[in-house]
């Protein structure tokens, strides 16, 4: 279950970054067919589950206003 474990790890790292105003972006784990041999030479038979690009951003996206929980809970 490496993809599930990676998802939990990435989510926690993402939230930690956002909590201290550092931007991040999760990178899809797909490897193009023409790059698979290069990846295998560098990393062996390991499974690539994704990557997290972390850094500062110049402009943060605007978010929609939050909906009060009373408005969505039944």
C-alpha distances in whole Angstrom, upper triangle without the diagonal:
4,6,5,6,9,10,11,13,14,16,17,19,20,22,23,25,26,28,30,31,29,27,24,22,18,18,16,14,16,18,22,23,25,23,21,23,24,20,20,23,22,19,19,16,13,11,12,10,13,16,19,22,24,28,31,32,36,36,33,33,35,33,34,36,34,35,36,34,37,37,34,33,35
4,6,5,6,9,10,10,12,14,16,16,18,20,21,22,24,26,27,28,26,24,21,19,16,15,14,11,14,16,19,21,23,21,18,21,21,17,17,20,19,16,16,13,10,8,9,7,10,13,15,19,21,25,28,30,33,33,31,31,33,32,33,35,33,34,36,34,37,37,34,34,36
4,5,5,6,9,10,10,12,14,15,16,18,20,21,22,24,26,26,24,22,19,17,13,13,11,9,12,14,18,19,22,20,18,21,21,18,18,21,20,17,18,15,12,9,9,6,8,11,14,17,20,23,26,27,31,31,28,28,30,29,30,32,30,31,33,31,35,34,31,31,34
4,5,5,6,9,10,11,13,14,15,17,19,20,21,23,25,26,24,22,19,18,14,15,13,12,15,18,21,23,26,24,22,25,25,21,22,25,24,20,21,19,16,13,12,9,11,14,15,19,21,24,27,28,32,31,28,28,30,28,29,31,28,29,31,29,32,32,29,29,31
4,5,5,6,9,10,11,12,14,16,17,18,20,21,23,25,23,22,19,17,14,15,15,13,17,19,23,24,27,24,22,25,25,21,21,24,22,19,20,18,15,12,12,9,11,13,14,18,19,23,26,27,31,31,28,28,30,28,30,31,29,30,32,30,33,33,30,30,33
4,5,5,6,8,10,10,12,14,15,16,18,20,21,22,20,19,15,14,11,12,11,10,14,16,20,22,24,21,20,23,22,18,19,22,20,17,19,17,13,11,10,6,7,9,10,14,16,20,23,24,28,28,25,25,28,26,28,30,28,30,31,30,33,33,31,31,33
4,5,5,6,9,10,10,12,14,15,16,18,20,21,19,17,14,13,10,11,11,11,14,17,21,23,25,23,22,25,24,21,22,25,23,20,22,20,17,14,12,8,9,10,11,14,16,19,22,23,27,26,23,23,25,23,25,27,25,26,28,26,30,30,27,27,30
4,6,5,6,9,10,11,12,14,15,17,19,20,19,18,15,15,12,14,14,15,18,21,24,27,29,26,25,28,27,24,25,28,25,22,24,22,19,16,15,12,12,13,12,16,17,20,22,24,27,27,24,24,26,24,25,26,24,26,27,25,28,29,26,26,29
4,5,5,6,8,10,11,12,14,15,17,18,17,16,13,13,11,13,14,14,18,20,24,26,28,25,24,27,26,22,23,26,23,20,22,21,17,15,14,11,11,10,10,14,14,17,20,22,26,26,23,24,26,24,26,28,26,28,29,27,31,31,29,29,32
4,6,5,6,9,10,10,12,14,16,16,14,13,10,10,7,10,11,12,16,18,22,24,26,23,23,26,24,21,23,25,22,20,22,21,18,15,13,10,9,8,7,10,11,15,17,19,22,22,20,20,23,21,24,25,24,26,27,26,30,30,28,28,31
4,6,5,6,9,10,11,12,15,15,14,13,11,11,9,12,13,15,18,21,24,27,29,26,26,29,28,24,26,29,26,24,26,25,21,19,16,13,12,11,10,13,13,16,18,19,22,22,19,19,21,19,21,22,20,22,24,23,26,26,24,25,28
4,5,5,6,9,10,11,13,14,13,13,12,13,12,15,17,17,21,24,27,30,32,29,28,31,30,26,28,30,27,25,27,26,22,20,18,15,14,13,11,14,13,16,18,19,23,23,20,20,22,20,23,23,21,23,24,23,27,28,25,26,29
4,6,5,6,9,10,11,12,11,11,9,10,10,13,15,16,20,22,26,29,30,27,27,29,27,24,26,28,25,23,25,25,21,19,17,15,13,11,8,11,10,12,15,17,20,20,18,19,21,20,23,24,23,25,26,26,29,30,28,29,32
4,5,5,6,9,10,11,9,8,6,8,8,12,14,16,19,22,25,28,30,27,27,30,28,25,27,29,26,24,27,27,23,21,18,15,13,11,8,10,9,11,13,14,18,17,15,16,18,17,20,21,20,22,24,23,27,27,26,27,30
4,5,5,6,9,10,10,10,9,11,12,15,18,19,23,25,28,32,33,30,30,33,32,29,31,33,30,28,30,30,26,24,21,18,16,15,12,13,12,13,14,16,19,18,15,16,17,16,18,19,17,20,21,21,24,25,23,24,28
4,6,5,7,9,9,10,10,13,13,17,20,21,25,27,30,33,34,31,31,34,32,29,31,33,29,28,30,30,26,25,22,19,17,15,12,13,11,13,14,15,19,19,16,18,19,18,21,22,20,23,24,23,27,28,27,27,31
4,5,6,6,5,6,7,10,12,15,18,20,23,25,28,32,33,30,30,33,30,28,30,32,28,27,30,30,26,25,22,19,17,14,10,11,8,9,10,12,15,15,13,15,17,17,20,21,20,23,25,25,29,29,28,29,33
4,5,5,5,6,8,11,13,16,19,22,25,27,30,33,34,31,32,35,33,30,33,34,31,30,33,33,29,27,24,21,19,16,13,13,10,10,10,11,14,14,11,12,14,14,17,17,17,20,21,22,26,26,25,26,30
4,6,8,10,11,14,16,20,22,25,28,30,33,36,38,35,35,38,36,33,35,37,34,32,35,35,31,29,26,24,21,19,16,16,13,13,13,14,17,16,13,15,16,15,18,18,17,20,21,21,25,26,25,26,30
4,6,9,11,15,17,20,24,26,29,31,33,37,38,35,35,38,35,33,35,36,33,32,35,35,31,30,27,25,22,19,16,15,12,11,10,12,15,15,13,16,17,17,20,20,20,23,24,25,28,29,28,30,33
4,6,10,13,16,19,22,25,28,30,32,36,36,34,35,37,35,32,35,36,33,32,35,36,32,30,27,25,22,19,15,14,11,9,8,9,11,11,9,12,14,15,18,19,19,22,24,25,28,28,28,30,33
4,7,10,13,16,20,22,25,26,29,32,33,30,31,34,31,29,32,33,29,28,32,32,29,27,24,22,19,16,12,10,7,6,5,7,11,11,10,13,15,16,20,21,21,24,26,27,31,31,30,31,35
4,7,10,13,17,19,22,24,26,30,30,27,29,31,29,27,30,31,28,27,30,31,27,25,22,20,17,14,10,8,6,5,5,6,10,10,8,11,14,14,18,20,20,23,26,26,30,30,29,31,34
4,7,10,13,16,18,20,23,26,27,24,25,28,26,23,26,28,25,24,27,27,24,22,18,16,13,10,7,5,4,6,8,9,12,13,11,12,16,16,19,21,21,24,27,27,31,30,29,30,34
4,6,10,12,15,17,19,23,24,21,22,25,24,21,24,26,23,22,25,25,22,20,16,14,11,8,6,5,7,9,11,11,14,14,13,13,16,16,19,22,22,25,27,27,31,30,28,30,34
4,7,9,12,14,17,20,22,19,20,23,22,19,22,24,21,20,23,22,19,16,13,11,7,6,5,6,9,12,15,15,18,18,16,16,19,19,21,24,23,26,28,28,31,31,29,30,33
4,6,9,11,13,17,18,16,16,20,18,16,19,21,19,18,20,20,17,14,11,9,6,5,6,7,11,14,16,17,20,20,19,18,22,21,24,27,27,29,31,31,35,34,31,33,36
4,6,9,11,14,16,14,15,18,18,15,18,20,19,17,19,18,16,13,10,8,5,7,9,11,14,17,20,20,23,23,21,21,24,23,25,28,28,30,32,32,35,34,31,33,35
4,6,10,12,15,12,12,15,15,12,14,17,16,14,16,15,12,9,6,5,4,7,10,13,16,19,23,23,26,26,25,24,27,27,29,32,31,33,35,34,38,37,34,35,38
4,6,9,12,10,10,14,14,11,14,17,16,15,16,15,14,11,8,8,8,11,14,15,19,22,25,25,28,28,27,26,29,28,31,33,33,35,37,36,40,39,36,37,39
4,6,8,6,6,10,10,8,11,14,13,13,14,13,13,10,8,10,10,12,15,16,20,23,26,26,29,29,29,28,31,31,34,37,36,38,41,40,43,42,39,41,43
4,5,5,6,10,10,10,12,15,15,15,16,16,16,14,12,14,13,15,18,19,23,25,28,28,30,31,30,30,33,33,35,38,38,40,43,42,46,44,41,43,45
4,5,5,8,10,10,12,14,15,16,16,15,16,14,14,16,16,18,21,22,26,29,32,32,34,34,34,33,36,36,38,42,41,43,46,45,48,47,44,46,48
4,6,7,8,10,11,13,14,16,16,16,17,16,15,18,18,19,22,23,26,29,32,32,34,35,35,34,37,38,40,43,43,45,48,48,51,50,47,48,51
4,6,5,6,9,10,11,12,13,14,14,14,12,15,15,16,19,20,23,26,29,29,32,33,32,32,36,36,39,42,42,44,46,46,49,48,46,47,50
4,5,5,6,9,10,10,10,11,11,11,10,14,14,16,20,21,24,27,30,31,34,35,34,34,37,37,40,43,42,44,47,46,49,48,45,47,49
4,5,5,6,9,10,10,10,12,13,13,16,17,19,22,23,27,29,33,33,36,37,37,37,40,41,43,46,46,48,50,49,53,52,49,50,53
4,5,5,6,9,10,12,13,13,13,16,16,17,20,21,24,26,30,31,33,35,35,35,39,39,42,45,45,47,49,49,52,51,49,50,53
4,5,5,6,7,9,9,10,9,13,13,14,17,18,22,24,28,29,32,33,33,33,37,37,40,42,42,44,46,46,49,49,46,47,49
4,5,5,5,6,8,9,10,14,15,17,20,21,25,28,31,32,36,37,36,37,40,40,43,45,45,46,49,48,51,51,48,49,51
4,6,6,9,10,13,13,17,18,18,22,23,26,28,32,33,36,38,38,38,42,42,45,48,47,49,51,51,54,54,51,52,54
4,6,9,10,12,12,15,16,16,19,20,22,25,28,30,33,35,35,36,39,40,43,45,45,47,49,48,52,51,49,50,52
4,6,6,9,9,13,14,14,18,19,22,25,28,30,33,35,34,35,38,39,41,44,43,45,47,46,50,49,47,47,50
4,6,9,11,14,16,17,21,22,25,28,32,34,37,38,38,38,41,41,44,46,45,47,49,48,52,51,48,49,51
4,7,9,12,15,17,21,23,26,29,33,34,38,39,38,38,41,41,43,45,44,46,48,46,50,49,46,47,49
4,6,9,12,14,17,20,23,26,30,31,35,36,35,35,38,37,40,42,41,42,44,43,46,46,43,44,46
4,6,9,12,15,18,21,25,28,30,33,34,32,32,35,35,37,39,38,39,41,40,43,43,40,40,43
4,6,8,12,15,18,21,25,26,29,30,29,29,32,31,34,36,35,37,39,38,41,41,38,39,41
4,7,10,14,16,20,24,25,28,28,27,27,29,28,31,33,32,33,35,34,38,37,34,35,37
4,7,10,13,17,20,21,24,25,23,23,26,26,28,30,29,31,34,33,36,36,33,34,37
4,7,10,13,17,18,21,22,21,21,24,24,27,29,29,31,33,33,36,36,34,35,38
4,6,10,13,14,18,19,17,18,21,21,24,27,26,29,31,30,34,34,32,33,36
4,7,10,12,15,16,15,17,20,21,24,26,26,29,32,32,36,35,33,35,38
4,7,9,13,15,14,16,19,20,23,25,25,28,30,31,35,34,33,34,38
4,7,10,12,12,15,18,20,23,25,25,29,31,32,35,35,34,36,39
4,7,9,10,13,16,18,22,23,24,28,30,31,35,34,33,35,39
4,6,7,10,13,15,19,21,22,26,28,30,33,33,32,34,38
4,7,10,13,16,19,21,23,27,29,31,34,34,33,36,39
4,6,9,12,16,18,20,24,26,28,31,30,30,33,36
4,6,9,13,15,17,20,23,25,28,27,27,29,33
4,6,10,13,14,18,21,23,26,24,24,27,30
4,7,9,12,15,18,21,23,22,22,25,28
4,6,8,12,15,17,20,18,18,21,25
4,6,9,12,15,17,15,15,19,22
4,6,9,12,15,13,14,17,20
4,6,9,12,10,11,14,17
4,6,8,7,8,11,14
4,5,5,7,9,12
4,5,5,6,9
4,6,5,8
4,6,8
4,6
4
